[in-house]
């Protein structure tokens, strides 16, 4: 879809491969140079290497931006390679032996992360693991790697490298919330593989503190904003025309947050970046016409909004987001965003205590009534570090609990908990009914035609809908396999 160029890397004397591995194919290095491998382990449920219908998966796999930032923090006397297993498989036995391996992982990637760590440790290579899962499950991760980095790595990565050079890694490095004004631009040059979207981060932290989300626990409640000039400069270094802004909420919730977002959009417009980007926001974006107009002019092509529940009862426990969603005319808010040519994708959670049989079709009907272009429905999933995890663990609400093997199912796409009104098989049927209704060919055609008529990026709507339809169809046998693996009856 998007032409890519292989750029020169300012590393010793060898070029990286153009296949996205970031590897130095000649295997040589200068005197005193150490070799660092940074690895994003495969998530078999989204990996492009594991799915036949690869063309649609390209739109659902994001760059491991955190590793590219860690690479930017690494001195030039380290030769760096980034391996993203979600793009392609790697034979680690066939590549030169590194001096240090760094692995990041979400919870659903943890099992594979431990496999990769074991492979390198068997060769005597020290392994450091960071990211949200290692932070929330320090003891588990620490038993399987040489060192764990918790929290944000910016403040401790230099110490990790210094200790690694001396062969004296500590078992734990406690990162703190970084000063975002000092975060260097990510090493985008090391991620040159088969990605549709580039990626960038402009803010960290979330004050909303939703019970099911670990962002506040990991990044803190303070909404921290990178300097606008740094963001614009890094945006210009991204090769891809399409970009994912990975912020948990780009626009924030307070007036000063909105003002900063407007200033960012104005700077992006002045820079004439020529990028189309998507991001996550809250529905309050619809309340400010100037904000919407500036976002559209700056290249915003789509936003992802969490609606979470259809009922006031279901919204309880969602922290500050409940106040943003409460009493709002959702359809009118969605239309205001769409009038600026911005595609709206909406997310709902299935399995809340307030949900009753028939919730699947009701979510699909509500999404159509709101006028959403794309629907993403997720199972209520207790993730380590969240209040939801603590609550469910305390009363035996976590059903899929053979760890670490069962972490692979913690993708938000499997019913890993015990739900008040549903068996696992029943809630799978609800999910299939929801997806089947919203992503019927007739409804996809109707939405795409509406986007075309209103000049609202019909190609993006078409690709997004077909990708989601393909994913839902691929999920059916995977659901059956999951239910059988858990000893549950599949309908």
Secondary structure, DSSP 4 states (H G I P E B T S, - for coil): -----PPP--STT-PBPSSSS--BTT----TT-EEEEEEE---TTT-TTS-S-HHHHTTS----HHHHHHHHHS-TTEEEEEEETTT----GGGSPPPSEEEEE--GGGHHHHHHHHHHHHTTT-EEEEESHHHHHTHHHHHTTSSEEEES-GGGTHHHHHHHHHTT---SEEE-----GGGPPPP-GGG--SS-SEEEE--EE--SS--TT--HHHHH-SS-EE--HHHHHHHHHH---SEEEE--S-TT-SSHHHHHHHHHHHHHHHHHT---EEEEEE-GGGGG-HHHHHHHHHTTEEEEEEEEE-SSHHHHTT-TTHHHHHTT--HHHHHHHHHTTT-EEEEEEEE--TT--TTHHHHHHHHHHHHT-SEEEEEE----TTSHHHHHHHHTT-B----TTGGGGG-SSSS--B-BTTB-HHHHHHHHHHHHHHHT-HHHHHHHHHHHHHTTS-HHHHHHHHHHHHHHHHHHHHHHHHHHHHTT----
